[in-house]
Amino acid sequence: MARAVGPKVSRSGGFCASSLVALVCVLAAAAPAAGSTLPSSMAALGDSLSQGWGSAGSPSDNPAASWSTGTNTNVNSHYLRLLALTPAISGHAANYAISGSKMISTYDQAASAVVQGAEYVTILAGTNDGEHPVRGILDQGFRRLALGLPIPIPP
């Protein structure tokens, strides 16, 4: 049986709000401030969407096509865009996302990003949670990242 690829759509026809909130929050926090240096390491947290699941035409992960850490030039991932700006990130992109995982998994995935010392983190999670409230769970993962990783403060 084929599995649908992409964010779940609620009965009201909108994208799962938790997925969108997670993505927007992390990208906004990760944008470099004027005069700051670019990251030399990055990590991806989340579910199948961060693993590029199904993008090769088969029901499996395809990390090379990840929107976050992928190396496929057709995708133009965050990693490739950062690599074009700074060679320091070369080879320092880790994808801790797990296909099929629920939002609660981002807490454990965040621990891996902390150990790595990731300077840039993306999260796209919640597509396997359906319509269950997940805001508190997401906050736990953000808290783990905030306490474990240094946050650059612009001059």
C-alpha distance (Angstrom), angle and dihedral (degrees) to the residues before:
residue distance angle dihedral
M1 . . .
A2 3.80 . .
R3 3.78 119.0 .
A4 3.79 120.4 -137.7
V5 3.78 116.1 -114.3
G6 3.78 121.6 -141.3
P7 3.77 139.0 39.6
K8 3.78 117.0 -33.2
V9 3.74 115.6 -106.8
S10 3.78 117.6 -137.0
R11 3.76 123.4 -132.9
S12 3.77 88.5 -98.8
G13 3.82 90.0 59.5
G14 3.82 98.9 -110.8
F15 3.79 129.0 118.3
C16 3.77 117.4 -94.0
A17 3.80 100.1 -83.1
S18 3.79 94.6 -144.8
S19 3.81 91.7 60.5
L20 3.76 92.8 50.7
V21 3.80 93.5 44.7
A22 3.80 92.0 50.8
L23 3.78 92.9 50.4
V24 3.80 95.7 45.9
C25 3.81 94.9 45.5
V26 3.78 94.8 51.9
L27 3.78 96.2 43.0
A28 3.79 91.6 49.9
A29 3.79 91.6 49.0
A30 3.80 92.3 46.2
A31 3.80 97.3 52.9
P32 3.80 107.7 113.8
A33 3.79 116.1 -116.4
A34 3.78 119.5 -124.8
G35 3.79 109.9 -78.2
S36 3.81 94.1 14.1
T37 3.78 124.2 123.1
L38 3.78 123.2 -107.4
P39 3.80 119.1 -107.3
S40 3.79 120.2 -91.8
S41 3.81 94.3 -160.2
M42 3.78 137.7 31.5
A43 3.78 142.2 -176.0
A44 3.79 135.8 -159.5
L45 3.80 121.4 -145.5
G46 3.78 128.1 -175.3
D47 3.76 140.6 57.5
S48 3.81 140.3 -53.7
L49 3.79 93.8 -44.1
S50 3.80 89.8 65.2
Q51 3.83 89.7 47.2
G52 3.81 94.2 54.6
W53 3.82 90.0 -118.1
G54 3.78 113.1 -169.4
S55 3.80 95.2 3.6
A56 3.81 93.5 117.7
G57 3.80 91.6 56.8
S58 3.79 95.5 -99.7
P59 3.81 131.0 90.6
S60 3.80 96.1 -101.7
D61 3.79 142.4 89.9
N62 3.79 118.5 -78.3
P63 3.82 105.3 -175.4
A64 3.82 92.0 177.5
A65 3.82 86.4 68.4
S66 3.81 95.4 48.1
W67 3.82 112.5 135.5
S68 3.79 86.6 -139.3
T69 3.81 111.9 38.2
G70 3.80 102.6 5.5
T71 3.78 124.2 134.9
N72 3.81 97.8 -157.1
T73 3.81 105.9 113.2
N74 3.81 91.2 -148.2
V75 3.80 88.7 67.7
N76 3.84 98.2 47.0
S77 3.80 92.0 -152.4
H78 3.78 126.3 -164.3
Y79 3.81 87.5 -100.4
L80 3.81 93.5 55.3
R81 3.80 92.0 45.9
L82 3.80 90.8 51.2
L83 3.81 91.3 44.2
A84 3.81 89.2 56.1
L85 3.82 87.8 57.0
T86 3.80 100.6 39.8
P87 3.82 130.5 17.2
A88 3.82 89.1 -158.1
I89 3.81 90.5 84.9
S90 3.82 93.0 56.2
G91 3.82 109.0 128.0
H92 3.81 92.9 0.4
A93 3.81 100.7 102.3
A94 3.80 118.0 108.9
N95 3.78 126.2 -173.3
Y96 3.82 111.2 -152.9
A97 3.81 94.4 167.5
I98 3.80 117.1 124.7
S99 3.78 121.5 -151.0
G100 3.78 111.9 -122.7
S101 3.79 93.3 17.2
K102 3.77 123.5 137.9
M103 3.79 127.0 -130.7
I104 3.81 91.7 -92.6
S105 3.83 87.8 69.1
T106 3.80 91.2 67.1
Y107 3.82 88.0 74.1
D108 3.82 92.0 61.9
Q109 3.80 92.0 38.5
A110 3.81 88.7 53.5
A111 3.81 88.8 58.1
S112 3.83 88.6 59.6
A113 3.80 91.1 50.1
V114 3.82 89.5 50.5
V115 3.82 92.5 50.5
Q116 3.81 88.9 48.5
G117 3.81 90.3 50.4
A118 3.81 91.0 -130.1
E119 3.78 112.9 -165.9
Y120 3.83 94.6 -165.5
V121 3.80 122.7 37.6
T122 3.80 130.0 -175.9
I123 3.79 124.5 -166.1
L124 3.78 127.9 -168.4
A125 3.79 107.8 165.9
G126 3.75 141.1 139.1
T127 3.78 100.7 66.4
N128 3.82 89.8 116.0
D129 3.80 95.2 46.6
G130 3.79 97.4 75.9
E131 3.76 111.9 -160.4
H132 3.80 98.2 -28.6
P133 3.80 115.9 127.7
V134 3.80 106.7 -101.4
R135 3.80 104.5 162.9
G136 3.83 94.4 106.6
I137 3.79 90.8 48.2
L138 3.79 91.4 52.0
D139 3.80 90.3 48.3
Q140 3.81 89.5 57.1
G141 3.81 90.8 56.6
F142 3.81 92.3 46.6
R143 3.81 89.8 49.0
R144 3.81 91.1 52.5
L145 3.80 90.3 51.8
A146 3.80 93.7 45.2
L147 3.80 93.4 50.3
G148 3.80 95.5 42.1
L149 3.78 103.9 41.1
P150 3.79 127.7 58.3
I151 3.78 112.7 -112.9
P152 3.81 112.7 -143.4
I153 3.78 113.2 -127.7
P154 3.81 114.0 -153.1
P155 3.80 116.2 -121.7
